[in-house]
Amino acid sequence: MRVAPPATSGADRVQGSRCRVIGHSVEGRPIEAEVHGSGPDTVLILASIHGNEPAGTPLLHALADHLDRRPQLLRGRTIILVPVVNPDGYEHNARHNANRVDLNRNFPADNRKDRRRYGMSALSEPESVAIFDLIDRHRPSRIISLHQFAACIDYDGPGRNLAEAIADAAGLDLERLGGRPGSLGSFAGEQLGIPVITVELPSGLKRKSPQELFERFGKMLVQALIWPARMPRDVASGAAAGTTRHADQLPQSGR
C-alpha cells in the first residue's frame, strides 16, 4: 500500500505561496512547483523523482502547511517545493517515468551513461528538463531530494556540514553512498557545486499521514531551510529520533 496522495494540491494553498506548472510528464501530467517567500536565499526541495518512493510527497505538503503557519521561516528566503517530480511514476507506483527511464540518471553530469534505462541522451525526458530548467533559473543555494530506500542521509558536492545537521535532526545516519551516473547529485552537487542532500527516508512509512510524517521529519526539513542558523525553539514538531542503521546494515542504494 502506497502513502496516500495529499488531500489538497498546491493550487489550494493559502496566501503567501505561488504554485506554477514547470513542465509536463510523458503522459501529460503537470509538474508543479510551489514557491514560498521571495528572499535571496533559495532552497529547492524535491520529492518522488522515483514514483515508488512516495513518502516525500505528503511530507512536502505538510511542510507547505507549516510554512503557511510560520511565515517567519520565509524571512530572507525563497523556498521552492516540487512535491512530485515524476507524476507518471507516482501514479503507477513505478520507479521510472512512462518511458521507463530512471529520471535520476538523466541529468547532464560528467559521469552520465547513455543507456536505455538512463535515457539515450541527457535530458531526454521532459521531467528531468523541468528540474534542470528550474535549477538553471533559480540557482538554489542548496537542494534537498527526498527518496525512500536506505534510511540515511547522503550528500554530493560541498554539503557535508549541512548533511551532518540534517542527519542529526532526522535521527538518521550520515552515509556517503557515492554519486550515481547522471544523478541529480552528480550534476548539481559535483558539477555545479550546489550542496545536494539526498534524504533516504525509511521504507516503512506507507500508512503514515502527512501530519505523522511531519512530526517525525519536520525538524529535519526546517533545519535544511534555516541553515546555517541554529534551530530555534518550537519551529517544528517533535520529530523524535528513530531507529538508525550502520553502514554494514544498509542495502545497496537505489537512488
Residue pairs with C-beta under 8 A, 6 or more apart in sequence:
1 206
1 207
2 52
2 54
2 93
2 206
3 54
3 55
3 57
3 58
3 205
3 206
3 207
3 208
3 213
4 58
4 209
5 57
5 58
6 57
6 58
6 61
6 83
6 210
8 61
9 19
9 32
10 17
10 19
10 32
10 33
10 34
10 64
10 81
10 83
11 19
11 32
13 19
13 34
13 64
13 68
14 68
16 36
16 37
16 67
16 68
16 71
16 74
17 34
17 35
17 36
17 64
17 67
17 68
18 34
18 35
19 32
19 33
19 34
19 35
20 32
20 33
20 35
21 30
21 31
21 32
21 33
22 31
22 32
22 33
22 82
22 130
22 131
22 133
22 134
23 30
23 31
23 126
23 127
23 129
23 130
23 133
24 30
24 31
24 126
24 130
25 31
25 86
25 87
25 88
25 97
25 98
25 126
25 127
26 88
26 97
26 98
26 99
26 125
26 126
26 127
27 87
27 88
27 91
27 98
29 87
29 88
29 91
30 87
31 82
31 84
31 85
31 87
31 127
31 130
32 82
32 83
32 84
33 80
33 81
33 82
33 134
34 64
34 80
34 81
34 82
34 83
35 78
35 79
35 80
35 81
36 64
36 67
36 74
36 78
36 79
36 80
36 81
37 67
37 74
37 75
37 77
37 78
37 79
38 78
39 74
39 75
39 76
39 77
39 78
40 76
40 78
41 76
41 77
41 78
41 141
42 77
42 78
42 79
42 80
42 138
42 139
42 140
42 141
43 77
43 78
43 79
43 80
43 140
43 141
43 142
43 143
43 144
43 224
43 225
44 80
44 82
44 134
44 135
44 138
44 140
44 142
44 143
44 144
45 60
45 63
45 79
45 80
45 81
45 82
45 143
45 144
45 145
45 146
45 221
45 224
46 56
46 82
46 85
46 131
46 143
46 144
46 145
46 146
46 184
47 54
47 56
47 57
47 59
47 60
47 82
47 83
47 84
47 85
47 145
47 146
48 54
48 56
48 57
48 83
48 84
48 85
48 86
48 89
48 90
48 146
49 85
49 86
49 103
49 104
49 127
49 131
49 145
49 147
49 184
50 86
50 89
50 95
50 96
50 102
50 103
50 104
50 147
50 148
50 254
50 255
51 86
51 87
51 88
51 89
51 90
51 91
51 92
51 93
51 94
51 95
51 96
51 97
52 89
52 93
52 94
52 95
53 95
53 146
53 147
53 148
53 149
53 201
54 90
54 93
54 148
55 146
55 148
55 201
55 205
55 206
55 208
55 213
56 83
56 146
56 147
56 148
56 199
56 201
57 83
57 84
57 90
58 209
58 210
58 213
59 146
59 201
59 210
59 213
59 214
59 217
59 221
60 81
60 82
60 83
60 146
61 83
61 210
62 210
62 211
62 213
62 214
62 218
63 81
63 214
63 218
63 221
64 81
65 210
66 73
66 214
66 218
66 222
66 236
67 73
67 74
67 79
70 235
73 79
73 222
73 225
73 226
73 235
77 225
78 138
79 225
80 134
80 138
80 140
82 131
82 134
84 90
85 103
85 127
85 130
85 131
86 96
86 97
86 103
86 127
87 127
88 94
88 97
88 98
89 95
89 96
89 97
89 98
89 103
92 98
95 102
95 254
96 102
96 103
96 117
97 103
97 125
97 127
99 119
99 124
99 125
100 116
100 117
101 116
101 117
101 118
101 119
101 124
101 125
102 117
102 118
103 125
103 127
103 128
104 180
104 182
104 183
104 184
104 255
105 112
105 113
105 115
105 117
105 118
105 119
105 180
105 181
105 182
105 183
106 118
106 119
106 122
106 123
106 124
106 125
106 128
106 182
107 122
107 123
107 128
107 131
107 132
107 182
107 183
107 184
107 186
107 187
107 188
108 122
108 123
108 132
108 182
108 187
109 122
109 179
109 181
109 182
109 183
109 186
109 187
109 190
109 191
110 186
110 190
110 191
111 179
111 181
111 182
111 186
112 118
112 122
112 181
112 182
112 186
113 181
113 182
114 120
114 121
118 181
118 182
119 125
119 128
119 182
122 182
123 129
123 132
131 184
135 143
135 188
135 192
135 194
139 194
140 194
141 194
141 195
142 159
142 162
142 194
142 195
142 196
142 197
142 224
142 227
143 184
143 188
143 189
143 194
143 195
143 196
143 197
144 166
144 197
144 199
144 221
144 224
145 184
145 185
145 196
145 197
145 198
145 199
146 199
146 201
147 198
147 199
147 200
147 201
147 255
148 200
148 201
148 202
148 203
148 205
149 200
149 201
149 203
149 251
149 253
149 254
149 255
150 175
150 177
150 200
150 250
150 251
150 253
150 254
150 255
151 172
151 173
151 200
151 201
151 202
151 203
151 244
151 245
151 250
152 167
152 172
152 173
152 174
152 175
152 177
152 200
152 244
152 245
152 250
153 163
153 166
153 167
153 170
153 172
153 173
153 174
153 175
153 197
153 198
153 199
153 200
154 163
154 174
154 175
154 176
154 177
154 185
154 197
154 198
154 200
154 253
154 255
155 162
155 163
155 174
155 176
155 185
155 189
155 195
155 196
155 197
155 198
156 179
156 183
156 185
156 186
156 188
156 189
156 190
156 195
156 196
156 198
157 185
157 188
157 189
157 190
157 192
157 193
157 194
157 195
157 196
158 189
158 193
158 195
159 189
159 195
159 196
159 197
161 228
162 195
162 197
162 224
162 227
162 228
163 174
163 195
163 197
164 174
165 223
165 227
166 197
166 199
166 220
166 223
166 224
167 173
167 174
169 219
169 220
169 222
169 223
169 231
169 239
170 199
170 217
170 219
170 220
170 239
170 241
171 239
171 240
171 241
171 242
171 244
172 199
172 200
172 242
172 244
173 244
173 245
173 246
173 247
175 247
175 250
177 198
177 253
177 255
178 253
179 185
179 186
179 189
179 190
180 186
180 253
180 255
183 255
184 196
185 196
185 198
185 255
188 194
188 196
189 195
189 196
197 224
198 255
199 217
199 220
200 253
200 255
201 217
202 242
205 213
208 216
214 221
214 236
214 237
215 237
215 238
215 239
216 239
216 240
216 242
217 239
218 236
218 237
218 239
219 231
219 236
219 237
219 238
219 239
220 239
221 236
222 231
222 235
222 236
223 231
226 232
226 235
